[in-house]
Amino acid sequence: MSGIKAAGFAIRIQNFLSFERLFFCFIILAAILRFAFLDLKLFHHDEAIHAWFSYKLLTTGVYLYDPSFHGPLLYYVTSGMFSAFGDSDLVGRIIPALLGTLIVVLLYPLYRLGYLDQRQTLVAALFLAISPNMVYFSRFLRNDIFILFLTFVLLLSLILYLERGQMQYAALAAVATGLGLSCKENMPIVLGIFGAYLIYLVWSGKVTLPRRWIRDLALGALITIGIVAVMYSSFGVHPERLITFIPDAFLHWWDMHEQQRLGGPFFFYILLFLLYEVPIFLLAIAGTVQFIQHGRHKQSRETAKRTMHEIVGIALEQIRGHLPEAPRSFDKKEEFFRFCIVWWLLSIVAYAYIGEKVPWLLIHQLLPTVLVATYAMTRKKAIIAVLSSIFLVFALWHVAYVPADVNEPIVQVQNSEDLREVMALIDASESVAVASDRYWPLPWYYRGDRSENLNYFGKRIDEGNFAGDAYDLVITSDEDSYASLPGFEKRQYNLNYWFSWYDNKDRIAQYYFFRDGKMGNMKLEVFVRNATV
């Protein structure tokens, strides 16, 4: 009797944990991890610049494209958020967090279209929800999560267009393309990979373009060009930028590639995969091997079948010439994983070649990695995936939810938590002198009326300027400071910090296990007026 009750209970649990409920739980998990304590850490150096330009756009209406700071989409979107909800760190990160959550949601239409089964969809949703890099850069005001979301939208739009041939999906693909090109200069990498594979599919006869594809292509081109023109001309305010933005972007980023300002070895991103995403990376390798083996076995079976029917085939050859050609056999699910493998490998190659090595570029390689990792997702592999995700949770917690300066390569020029004490000193001062060119993120945190007591000199000035009681606080950098200032107490704080490949390349294995690598940083020297003076 107890056995029957246990079996009934197990069935009720199984029915309750349906695919849809589990998938919804992973969406909720993704949302919680992205939105919880969203302003826990200070803005990163780049985040502060992006937020500042968005604030200036809101308050002055001025924006002009500069390739050093990527495309205009982020600034217009963030400026709109500031207008609606106020300008703050939390508000600035809401759209990245939302897009990071929606990337998980977009797995569902991929499942409904038949490209993923239920087990694959759930594992992919789990990985995307708790991936340390996906979560970290979904809580981060940079362009990359915008690009990744638009990449997924473009993929789904192209699939729907090829399957249904409806113009609306071509238009949606064009919108995703236009917004992506208006976001960051690496969108052409995505377009190149997707476009090359589409040409292969058409050339090999695996897909046939819709009957009115030329009309749809023309419409899509007009939509894409229109979006790009509106964005890069600052909604028509700077039409001259339409002539210069492409060569300016190419020359700037080619120069960064040549300089290798933030350089690293060609296997830089492989190291990041092994540091933060090792279960996903290893399962992707396993999935690729399985796909190749499956292809070989399938080819062997087809060869044997052709041999068995060779005589019949020869006899029917002449008849076939009088019949309509049969459509080529096409397993869309297998072809999708072939595409994902190509997408993954070409992305790794492209970013390995690019000289600028920064951690946020990993997520452009991570999305196809997750999809490849779900190939042939048997029950046994699913259990392994779920158990190994514990590794992801620990890594995620350390890099995203520890309110301290963490010694991690995922962090690149992050503003130090020491700045909270510096800003407390600024708040307590009536007049502050910033005698250095190292002062970000102060313009963001002291904007509008809050900037009235700050005086930016941009460099070290004669110490005689600090005689008397003109300033309560003097901020300089450790590279160009004063030995002392009469009447002031000298203190030192970290401004920002980073993990450098060049400082740690001889002890990578040791760092992997102990996380004790050498950190680079910039320091502020802060002179606080003595209370007795």
Contacts in CASP RR format, 6 or more apart in sequence:
PFRMAT RR
TARGET T0000
AUTHOR 0000-0000-0000
METHOD contacts of the structure
MODEL  1
MSGIKAAGFAIRIQNFLSFERLFFCFIILAAILRFAFLDLKLFHHDEAIH
AWFSYKLLTTGVYLYDPSFHGPLLYYVTSGMFSAFGDSDLVGRIIPALLG
TLIVVLLYPLYRLGYLDQRQTLVAALFLAISPNMVYFSRFLRNDIFILFL
TFVLLLSLILYLERGQMQYAALAAVATGLGLSCKENMPIVLGIFGAYLIY
LVWSGKVTLPRRWIRDLALGALITIGIVAVMYSSFGVHPERLITFIPDAF
LHWWDMHEQQRLGGPFFFYILLFLLYEVPIFLLAIAGTVQFIQHGRHKQS
RETAKRTMHEIVGIALEQIRGHLPEAPRSFDKKEEFFRFCIVWWLLSIVA
YAYIGEKVPWLLIHQLLPTVLVATYAMTRKKAIIAVLSSIFLVFALWHVA
YVPADVNEPIVQVQNSEDLREVMALIDASESVAVASDRYWPLPWYYRGDR
SENLNYFGKRIDEGNFAGDAYDLVITSDEDSYASLPGFEKRQYNLNYWFS
WYDNKDRIAQYYFFRDGKMGNMKLEVFVRNATV
19 118 0 8 1.000
19 121 0 8 1.000
19 122 0 8 1.000
22 122 0 8 1.000
23 107 0 8 1.000
23 108 0 8 1.000
23 121 0 8 1.000
23 122 0 8 1.000
23 125 0 8 1.000
26 104 0 8 1.000
26 122 0 8 1.000
26 125 0 8 1.000
26 126 0 8 1.000
26 129 0 8 1.000
27 101 0 8 1.000
27 104 0 8 1.000
27 105 0 8 1.000
27 125 0 8 1.000
27 129 0 8 1.000
29 129 0 8 1.000
29 130 0 8 1.000
30 100 0 8 1.000
30 101 0 8 1.000
30 104 0 8 1.000
30 125 0 8 1.000
30 128 0 8 1.000
30 129 0 8 1.000
30 130 0 8 1.000
31 97 0 8 1.000
31 101 0 8 1.000
33 129 0 8 1.000
33 130 0 8 1.000
33 135 0 8 1.000
33 396 0 8 1.000
33 400 0 8 1.000
34 97 0 8 1.000
34 98 0 8 1.000
34 100 0 8 1.000
34 101 0 8 1.000
34 135 0 8 1.000
34 138 0 8 1.000
34 139 0 8 1.000
35 94 0 8 1.000
35 97 0 8 1.000
35 101 0 8 1.000
37 401 0 8 1.000
38 89 0 8 1.000
38 90 0 8 1.000
38 93 0 8 1.000
38 94 0 8 1.000
38 97 0 8 1.000
38 139 0 8 1.000
39 88 0 8 1.000
39 89 0 8 1.000
39 90 0 8 1.000
39 93 0 8 1.000
40 401 0 8 1.000
40 403 0 8 1.000
41 403 0 8 1.000
41 414 0 8 1.000
41 417 0 8 1.000
42 89 0 8 1.000
42 414 0 8 1.000
42 415 0 8 1.000
42 416 0 8 1.000
42 417 0 8 1.000
42 419 0 8 1.000
42 420 0 8 1.000
42 441 0 8 1.000
43 51 0 8 1.000
43 89 0 8 1.000
43 141 0 8 1.000
43 415 0 8 1.000
43 441 0 8 1.000
43 444 0 8 1.000
44 140 0 8 1.000
44 141 0 8 1.000
44 142 0 8 1.000
44 412 0 8 1.000
44 413 0 8 1.000
44 414 0 8 1.000
44 415 0 8 1.000
45 413 0 8 1.000
45 414 0 8 1.000
45 415 0 8 1.000
45 440 0 8 1.000
45 441 0 8 1.000
45 496 0 8 1.000
46 141 0 8 1.000
46 142 0 8 1.000
46 413 0 8 1.000
47 89 0 8 1.000
47 93 0 8 1.000
47 140 0 8 1.000
47 141 0 8 1.000
47 142 0 8 1.000
47 441 0 8 1.000
48 415 0 8 1.000
48 440 0 8 1.000
48 441 0 8 1.000
48 443 0 8 1.000
48 444 0 8 1.000
48 445 0 8 1.000
49 69 0 8 1.000
49 440 0 8 1.000
49 441 0 8 1.000
49 444 0 8 1.000
50 69 0 8 1.000
50 74 0 8 1.000
50 75 0 8 1.000
50 78 0 8 1.000
50 141 0 8 1.000
50 142 0 8 1.000
51 78 0 8 1.000
51 87 0 8 1.000
51 89 0 8 1.000
51 92 0 8 1.000
51 141 0 8 1.000
51 444 0 8 1.000
52 441 0 8 1.000
52 443 0 8 1.000
52 444 0 8 1.000
52 447 0 8 1.000
53 63 0 8 1.000
53 69 0 8 1.000
53 75 0 8 1.000
54 74 0 8 1.000
54 75 0 8 1.000
54 78 0 8 1.000
54 79 0 8 1.000
54 80 0 8 1.000
54 82 0 8 1.000
54 87 0 8 1.000
54 92 0 8 1.000
55 79 0 8 1.000
55 82 0 8 1.000
55 87 0 8 1.000
55 444 0 8 1.000
55 447 0 8 1.000
56 62 0 8 1.000
56 63 0 8 1.000
57 63 0 8 1.000
57 75 0 8 1.000
57 76 0 8 1.000
57 79 0 8 1.000
58 79 0 8 1.000
58 80 0 8 1.000
58 82 0 8 1.000
58 83 0 8 1.000
58 87 0 8 1.000
59 448 0 8 1.000
63 72 0 8 1.000
63 75 0 8 1.000
63 76 0 8 1.000
63 234 0 8 1.000
63 237 0 8 1.000
64 234 0 8 1.000
64 238 0 8 1.000
64 241 0 8 1.000
65 71 0 8 1.000
65 72 0 8 1.000
65 232 0 8 1.000
65 234 0 8 1.000
65 238 0 8 1.000
65 241 0 8 1.000
65 245 0 8 1.000
65 248 0 8 1.000
67 185 0 8 1.000
67 245 0 8 1.000
67 248 0 8 1.000
67 249 0 8 1.000
67 252 0 8 1.000
67 253 0 8 1.000
68 252 0 8 1.000
70 143 0 8 1.000
70 183 0 8 1.000
70 184 0 8 1.000
70 185 0 8 1.000
71 143 0 8 1.000
71 182 0 8 1.000
71 183 0 8 1.000
71 184 0 8 1.000
71 185 0 8 1.000
71 231 0 8 1.000
71 232 0 8 1.000
72 182 0 8 1.000
72 231 0 8 1.000
72 232 0 8 1.000
72 234 0 8 1.000
73 143 0 8 1.000
73 146 0 8 1.000
73 179 0 8 1.000
73 180 0 8 1.000
73 182 0 8 1.000
73 183 0 8 1.000
73 231 0 8 1.000
74 141 0 8 1.000
74 142 0 8 1.000
74 143 0 8 1.000
74 146 0 8 1.000
74 183 0 8 1.000
76 231 0 8 1.000
77 95 0 8 1.000
77 146 0 8 1.000
78 92 0 8 1.000
78 95 0 8 1.000
78 141 0 8 1.000
81 91 0 8 1.000
81 92 0 8 1.000
81 94 0 8 1.000
81 95 0 8 1.000
82 91 0 8 1.000
82 92 0 8 1.000
85 91 0 8 1.000
85 94 0 8 1.000
87 447 0 8 1.000
92 141 0 8 1.000
93 139 0 8 1.000
93 140 0 8 1.000
93 141 0 8 1.000
95 146 0 8 1.000
96 137 0 8 1.000
96 138 0 8 1.000
96 139 0 8 1.000
96 140 0 8 1.000
96 141 0 8 1.000
96 142 0 8 1.000
96 145 0 8 1.000
96 146 0 8 1.000
97 138 0 8 1.000
97 139 0 8 1.000
99 138 0 8 1.000
99 145 0 8 1.000
99 146 0 8 1.000
99 148 0 8 1.000
99 149 0 8 1.000
100 134 0 8 1.000
100 138 0 8 1.000
100 145 0 8 1.000
100 148 0 8 1.000
100 149 0 8 1.000
101 138 0 8 1.000
102 149 0 8 1.000
103 128 0 8 1.000
103 134 0 8 1.000
103 138 0 8 1.000
103 145 0 8 1.000
103 148 0 8 1.000
103 149 0 8 1.000
103 152 0 8 1.000
103 367 0 8 1.000
104 125 0 8 1.000
104 128 0 8 1.000
104 129 0 8 1.000
106 149 0 8 1.000
106 152 0 8 1.000
106 153 0 8 1.000
106 156 0 8 1.000
107 116 0 8 1.000
107 121 0 8 1.000
107 124 0 8 1.000
107 125 0 8 1.000
107 128 0 8 1.000
108 121 0 8 1.000
109 156 0 8 1.000
110 116 0 8 1.000
110 121 0 8 1.000
110 156 0 8 1.000
110 159 0 8 1.000
111 117 0 8 1.000
111 118 0 8 1.000
111 120 0 8 1.000
111 121 0 8 1.000
113 156 0 8 1.000
113 159 0 8 1.000
113 160 0 8 1.000
113 163 0 8 1.000
114 332 0 8 1.000
114 333 0 8 1.000
115 159 0 8 1.000
115 332 0 8 1.000
115 333 0 8 1.000
115 336 0 8 1.000
116 124 0 8 1.000
116 333 0 8 1.000
116 371 0 8 1.000
116 374 0 8 1.000
117 377 0 8 1.000
119 374 0 8 1.000
119 377 0 8 1.000
119 378 0 8 1.000
119 379 0 8 1.000
119 382 0 8 1.000
120 374 0 8 1.000
120 375 0 8 1.000
120 377 0 8 1.000
121 374 0 8 1.000
122 382 0 8 1.000
123 373 0 8 1.000
123 374 0 8 1.000
123 377 0 8 1.000
123 382 0 8 1.000
123 385 0 8 1.000
123 386 0 8 1.000
124 370 0 8 1.000
124 371 0 8 1.000
124 373 0 8 1.000
124 374 0 8 1.000
126 385 0 8 1.000
126 386 0 8 1.000
126 389 0 8 1.000
127 279 0 8 1.000
127 280 0 8 1.000
127 370 0 8 1.000
127 373 0 8 1.000
127 385 0 8 1.000
127 389 0 8 1.000
127 392 0 8 1.000
128 134 0 8 1.000
128 367 0 8 1.000
128 370 0 8 1.000
129 135 0 8 1.000
130 389 0 8 1.000
130 392 0 8 1.000
130 393 0 8 1.000
130 396 0 8 1.000
131 276 0 8 1.000
131 277 0 8 1.000
131 280 0 8 1.000
131 366 0 8 1.000
131 370 0 8 1.000
131 392 0 8 1.000
131 396 0 8 1.000
132 276 0 8 1.000
132 277 0 8 1.000
132 392 0 8 1.000
132 395 0 8 1.000
132 396 0 8 1.000
132 399 0 8 1.000
132 400 0 8 1.000
132 410 0 8 1.000
133 272 0 8 1.000
133 276 0 8 1.000
133 277 0 8 1.000
133 359 0 8 1.000
133 362 0 8 1.000
133 363 0 8 1.000
133 366 0 8 1.000
133 410 0 8 1.000
134 363 0 8 1.000
134 366 0 8 1.000
135 396 0 8 1.000
135 400 0 8 1.000
136 396 0 8 1.000
136 399 0 8 1.000
136 400 0 8 1.000
136 410 0 8 1.000
137 144 0 8 1.000
137 145 0 8 1.000
137 360 0 8 1.000
137 363 0 8 1.000
138 145 0 8 1.000
139 400 0 8 1.000
140 360 0 8 1.000
142 360 0 8 1.000
143 183 0 8 1.000
143 184 0 8 1.000
144 184 0 8 1.000
144 360 0 8 1.000
144 361 0 8 1.000
144 363 0 8 1.000
144 364 0 8 1.000
145 363 0 8 1.000
146 179 0 8 1.000
146 180 0 8 1.000
146 183 0 8 1.000
146 184 0 8 1.000
147 180 0 8 1.000
147 183 0 8 1.000
147 184 0 8 1.000
147 186 0 8 1.000
147 187 0 8 1.000
147 190 0 8 1.000
147 364 0 8 1.000
148 363 0 8 1.000
148 364 0 8 1.000
148 367 0 8 1.000
150 176 0 8 1.000
150 177 0 8 1.000
150 179 0 8 1.000
150 180 0 8 1.000
150 183 0 8 1.000
150 187 0 8 1.000
151 176 0 8 1.000
151 190 0 8 1.000
151 364 0 8 1.000
151 367 0 8 1.000
152 367 0 8 1.000
153 172 0 8 1.000
153 176 0 8 1.000
154 173 0 8 1.000
154 176 0 8 1.000
154 177 0 8 1.000
154 190 0 8 1.000
154 194 0 8 1.000
155 194 0 8 1.000
157 169 0 8 1.000
157 170 0 8 1.000
157 172 0 8 1.000
157 173 0 8 1.000
157 176 0 8 1.000
158 169 0 8 1.000
158 173 0 8 1.000
158 194 0 8 1.000
158 198 0 8 1.000
160 166 0 8 1.000
160 169 0 8 1.000
160 172 0 8 1.000
161 169 0 8 1.000
161 170 0 8 1.000
161 173 0 8 1.000
161 210 0 8 1.000
161 216 0 8 1.000
162 201 0 8 1.000
162 207 0 8 1.000
162 209 0 8 1.000
162 210 0 8 1.000
165 210 0 8 1.000
165 216 0 8 1.000
167 212 0 8 1.000
167 215 0 8 1.000
167 216 0 8 1.000
167 219 0 8 1.000
170 216 0 8 1.000
170 217 0 8 1.000
170 219 0 8 1.000
170 220 0 8 1.000
171 216 0 8 1.000
171 219 0 8 1.000
171 220 0 8 1.000
171 223 0 8 1.000
173 220 0 8 1.000
174 219 0 8 1.000
174 220 0 8 1.000
174 221 0 8 1.000
174 222 0 8 1.000
174 223 0 8 1.000
174 224 0 8 1.000
174 227 0 8 1.000
175 223 0 8 1.000
175 224 0 8 1.000
175 227 0 8 1.000
177 187 0 8 1.000
177 191 0 8 1.000
177 220 0 8 1.000
177 224 0 8 1.000
178 223 0 8 1.000
178 224 0 8 1.000
178 226 0 8 1.000
178 227 0 8 1.000
178 228 0 8 1.000
179 227 0 8 1.000
180 187 0 8 1.000
181 187 0 8 1.000
181 188 0 8 1.000
181 224 0 8 1.000
181 227 0 8 1.000
181 228 0 8 1.000
182 227 0 8 1.000
182 228 0 8 1.000
182 231 0 8 1.000
182 232 0 8 1.000
185 249 0 8 1.000
185 253 0 8 1.000
186 361 0 8 1.000
186 364 0 8 1.000
189 347 0 8 1.000
189 350 0 8 1.000
189 364 0 8 1.000
190 364 0 8 1.000
193 342 0 8 1.000
193 343 0 8 1.000
193 346 0 8 1.000
193 347 0 8 1.000
193 350 0 8 1.000
194 343 0 8 1.000
197 339 0 8 1.000
197 342 0 8 1.000
197 343 0 8 1.000
201 207 0 8 1.000
201 335 0 8 1.000
202 208 0 8 1.000
202 209 0 8 1.000
205 328 0 8 1.000
206 328 0 8 1.000
206 330 0 8 1.000
206 335 0 8 1.000
207 330 0 8 1.000
210 216 0 8 1.000
229 242 0 8 1.000
230 236 0 8 1.000
232 241 0 8 1.000
232 242 0 8 1.000
232 245 0 8 1.000
233 239 0 8 1.000
233 241 0 8 1.000
233 242 0 8 1.000
234 241 0 8 1.000
253 356 0 8 1.000
256 355 0 8 1.000
256 356 0 8 1.000
257 354 0 8 1.000
257 355 0 8 1.000
257 356 0 8 1.000
258 355 0 8 1.000
260 355 0 8 1.000
260 356 0 8 1.000
260 357 0 8 1.000
261 356 0 8 1.000
262 356 0 8 1.000
262 357 0 8 1.000
262 358 0 8 1.000
262 412 0 8 1.000
263 355 0 8 1.000
263 356 0 8 1.000
263 357 0 8 1.000
263 501 0 8 1.000
264 355 0 8 1.000
264 357 0 8 1.000
264 501 0 8 1.000
264 502 0 8 1.000
265 501 0 8 1.000
265 505 0 8 1.000
266 352 0 8 1.000
266 353 0 8 1.000
267 352 0 8 1.000
268 352 0 8 1.000
268 357 0 8 1.000
268 501 0 8 1.000
269 348 0 8 1.000
269 351 0 8 1.000
269 352 0 8 1.000
269 357 0 8 1.000
269 361 0 8 1.000
269 362 0 8 1.000
269 365 0 8 1.000
270 348 0 8 1.000
271 409 0 8 1.000
271 508 0 8 1.000
272 359 0 8 1.000
272 362 0 8 1.000
272 409 0 8 1.000
272 410 0 8 1.000
273 280 0 8 1.000
273 281 0 8 1.000
273 362 0 8 1.000
273 365 0 8 1.000
273 366 0 8 1.000
273 369 0 8 1.000
274 281 0 8 1.000
274 512 0 8 1.000
275 395 0 8 1.000
275 408 0 8 1.000
275 409 0 8 1.000
275 410 0 8 1.000
275 512 0 8 1.000
276 392 0 8 1.000
276 395 0 8 1.000
276 399 0 8 1.000
276 410 0 8 1.000
277 362 0 8 1.000
277 366 0 8 1.000
277 369 0 8 1.000
277 392 0 8 1.000
278 391 0 8 1.000
279 385 0 8 1.000
279 388 0 8 1.000
279 389 0 8 1.000
279 391 0 8 1.000
279 392 0 8 1.000
280 366 0 8 1.000
280 369 0 8 1.000
280 370 0 8 1.000
280 373 0 8 1.000
280 392 0 8 1.000
281 369 0 8 1.000
281 373 0 8 1.000
283 373 0 8 1.000
283 374 0 8 1.000
283 381 0 8 1.000
283 384 0 8 1.000
283 385 0 8 1.000
283 388 0 8 1.000
284 344 0 8 1.000
284 369 0 8 1.000
284 370 0 8 1.000
284 372 0 8 1.000
284 373 0 8 1.000
286 373 0 8 1.000
286 381 0 8 1.000
287 372 0 8 1.000
287 373 0 8 1.000
287 375 0 8 1.000
287 376 0 8 1.000
288 341 0 8 1.000
288 372 0 8 1.000
288 375 0 8 1.000
290 375 0 8 1.000
290 376 0 8 1.000
291 334 0 8 1.000
291 337 0 8 1.000
291 338 0 8 1.000
291 341 0 8 1.000
291 375 0 8 1.000
291 376 0 8 1.000
294 334 0 8 1.000
294 376 0 8 1.000
337 371 0 8 1.000
337 372 0 8 1.000
337 375 0 8 1.000
340 368 0 8 1.000
340 371 0 8 1.000
340 372 0 8 1.000
340 375 0 8 1.000
341 368 0 8 1.000
341 372 0 8 1.000
343 368 0 8 1.000
344 365 0 8 1.000
344 368 0 8 1.000
344 369 0 8 1.000
344 371 0 8 1.000
344 372 0 8 1.000
347 364 0 8 1.000
347 365 0 8 1.000
347 368 0 8 1.000
348 365 0 8 1.000
351 361 0 8 1.000
351 362 0 8 1.000
351 364 0 8 1.000
351 365 0 8 1.000
354 361 0 8 1.000
357 501 0 8 1.000
358 412 0 8 1.000
359 409 0 8 1.000
359 410 0 8 1.000
359 411 0 8 1.000
359 412 0 8 1.000
360 412 0 8 1.000
373 385 0 8 1.000
377 385 0 8 1.000
398 406 0 8 1.000
398 408 0 8 1.000
399 406 0 8 1.000
399 408 0 8 1.000
399 410 0 8 1.000
399 411 0 8 1.000
403 417 0 8 1.000
404 417 0 8 1.000
405 414 0 8 1.000
405 416 0 8 1.000
405 417 0 8 1.000
405 418 0 8 1.000
405 494 0 8 1.000
405 497 0 8 1.000
405 519 0 8 1.000
407 499 0 8 1.000
407 515 0 8 1.000
407 516 0 8 1.000
407 517 0 8 1.000
407 519 0 8 1.000
408 499 0 8 1.000
408 515 0 8 1.000
409 499 0 8 1.000
409 501 0 8 1.000
411 497 0 8 1.000
411 498 0 8 1.000
411 499 0 8 1.000
412 498 0 8 1.000
412 499 0 8 1.000
413 496 0 8 1.000
413 497 0 8 1.000
413 498 0 8 1.000
414 496 0 8 1.000
414 497 0 8 1.000
414 498 0 8 1.000
415 440 0 8 1.000
415 441 0 8 1.000
415 495 0 8 1.000
415 496 0 8 1.000
416 493 0 8 1.000
416 494 0 8 1.000
416 495 0 8 1.000
416 496 0 8 1.000
416 497 0 8 1.000
416 521 0 8 1.000
418 493 0 8 1.000
418 494 0 8 1.000
418 495 0 8 1.000
419 441 0 8 1.000
419 493 0 8 1.000
419 494 0 8 1.000
419 495 0 8 1.000
421 493 0 8 1.000
422 475 0 8 1.000
422 493 0 8 1.000
422 524 0 8 1.000
422 526 0 8 1.000
423 445 0 8 1.000
425 473 0 8 1.000
425 526 0 8 1.000
425 528 0 8 1.000
426 432 0 8 1.000
426 442 0 8 1.000
426 446 0 8 1.000
426 453 0 8 1.000
426 454 0 8 1.000
426 473 0 8 1.000
428 472 0 8 1.000
429 453 0 8 1.000
429 471 0 8 1.000
429 472 0 8 1.000
429 473 0 8 1.000
430 453 0 8 1.000
430 472 0 8 1.000
431 453 0 8 1.000
431 455 0 8 1.000
431 470 0 8 1.000
431 471 0 8 1.000
431 472 0 8 1.000
431 473 0 8 1.000
432 453 0 8 1.000
432 454 0 8 1.000
432 455 0 8 1.000
432 471 0 8 1.000
432 472 0 8 1.000
432 473 0 8 1.000
432 474 0 8 1.000
432 475 0 8 1.000
433 455 0 8 1.000
433 457 0 8 1.000
433 461 0 8 1.000
433 465 0 8 1.000
433 466 0 8 1.000
433 470 0 8 1.000
433 471 0 8 1.000
433 473 0 8 1.000
433 474 0 8 1.000
433 475 0 8 1.000
434 442 0 8 1.000
434 454 0 8 1.000
434 455 0 8 1.000
434 456 0 8 1.000
434 457 0 8 1.000
434 458 0 8 1.000
434 475 0 8 1.000
435 457 0 8 1.000
435 458 0 8 1.000
435 459 0 8 1.000
435 460 0 8 1.000
435 461 0 8 1.000
435 474 0 8 1.000
435 475 0 8 1.000
435 476 0 8 1.000
436 457 0 8 1.000
436 458 0 8 1.000
436 459 0 8 1.000
436 460 0 8 1.000
436 475 0 8 1.000
436 476 0 8 1.000
436 477 0 8 1.000
436 480 0 8 1.000
436 481 0 8 1.000
436 524 0 8 1.000
437 458 0 8 1.000
437 459 0 8 1.000
437 477 0 8 1.000
438 477 0 8 1.000
438 479 0 8 1.000
438 495 0 8 1.000
438 522 0 8 1.000
438 524 0 8 1.000
439 456 0 8 1.000
439 458 0 8 1.000
439 475 0 8 1.000
442 454 0 8 1.000
443 451 0 8 1.000
446 454 0 8 1.000
455 471 0 8 1.000
459 480 0 8 1.000
460 476 0 8 1.000
460 480 0 8 1.000
460 481 0 8 1.000
460 482 0 8 1.000
463 482 0 8 1.000
463 485 0 8 1.000
465 471 0 8 1.000
466 474 0 8 1.000
466 485 0 8 1.000
466 488 0 8 1.000
466 527 0 8 1.000
467 486 0 8 1.000
469 529 0 8 1.000
471 529 0 8 1.000
472 528 0 8 1.000
472 529 0 8 1.000
473 526 0 8 1.000
473 527 0 8 1.000
473 528 0 8 1.000
473 529 0 8 1.000
474 482 0 8 1.000
474 485 0 8 1.000
474 488 0 8 1.000
474 526 0 8 1.000
474 527 0 8 1.000
475 524 0 8 1.000
475 525 0 8 1.000
475 526 0 8 1.000
475 527 0 8 1.000
476 482 0 8 1.000
476 524 0 8 1.000
476 525 0 8 1.000
476 526 0 8 1.000
476 527 0 8 1.000
477 495 0 8 1.000
477 522 0 8 1.000
477 523 0 8 1.000
477 524 0 8 1.000
477 525 0 8 1.000
478 492 0 8 1.000
478 522 0 8 1.000
478 523 0 8 1.000
478 524 0 8 1.000
478 525 0 8 1.000
479 522 0 8 1.000
481 525 0 8 1.000
482 490 0 8 1.000
482 525 0 8 1.000
482 527 0 8 1.000
484 490 0 8 1.000
485 527 0 8 1.000
487 529 0 8 1.000
487 530 0 8 1.000
487 533 0 8 1.000
488 527 0 8 1.000
488 528 0 8 1.000
488 529 0 8 1.000
488 530 0 8 1.000
489 527 0 8 1.000
489 528 0 8 1.000
489 529 0 8 1.000
489 530 0 8 1.000
490 525 0 8 1.000
490 526 0 8 1.000
490 527 0 8 1.000
491 525 0 8 1.000
491 526 0 8 1.000
491 527 0 8 1.000
491 528 0 8 1.000
492 523 0 8 1.000
492 524 0 8 1.000
492 525 0 8 1.000
492 526 0 8 1.000
493 523 0 8 1.000
493 524 0 8 1.000
493 526 0 8 1.000
494 521 0 8 1.000
494 522 0 8 1.000
494 523 0 8 1.000
494 524 0 8 1.000
495 521 0 8 1.000
495 522 0 8 1.000
495 523 0 8 1.000
495 524 0 8 1.000
496 521 0 8 1.000
496 522 0 8 1.000
497 519 0 8 1.000
497 520 0 8 1.000
497 521 0 8 1.000
497 522 0 8 1.000
498 519 0 8 1.000
498 520 0 8 1.000
498 521 0 8 1.000
499 517 0 8 1.000
499 519 0 8 1.000
499 520 0 8 1.000
500 518 0 8 1.000
500 520 0 8 1.000
503 517 0 8 1.000
503 518 0 8 1.000
503 520 0 8 1.000
504 511 0 8 1.000
504 517 0 8 1.000
504 518 0 8 1.000
507 517 0 8 1.000
510 516 0 8 1.000
511 517 0 8 1.000
END
